[in-house]
Amino acid sequence: MNKFALFGTLFATLLAAGAIAPAFAQYMGSVGEGGETGASTLEETLQLAKAKVDAAAENPSTGSGTPYLAAEGVLGASAIAGAVFGGIAIAFFMKARVGKYAAQGRG
């Protein structure tokens, strides 16, 4: 029992250590000694963001850019996943109706 607990704890520790990753999202690149960023500065990033907002304001018919019905979009991916898993579920349900362990006299 002690081996099981020891290896379980070791496995959980290694799994947790592997899941912890440094958060790079707050940086715009590699940060140097003086705090400067390697990829772009804050001013450059703000200028690009303002250009994106201006382009969206000039072309309101282009929408938000989120492809809801495309296969890589929200609803498209949900529909594809639902069709795949629904098909598998239907196959299992149909398979369960017949066979060695099916209840006699039902269905």
Protein Blocks (a to p, Z undefined) as FASTA:
>chain_A
ZZmmmmmmmmmmmmmmmmpccdfklpgbdcdfkopafkbcfklmmmmmmmmmmmmmmmmm
nonopafkbmklmklmmmmmmmmmmmmmmmmmmmmmgcjklcehiZZ
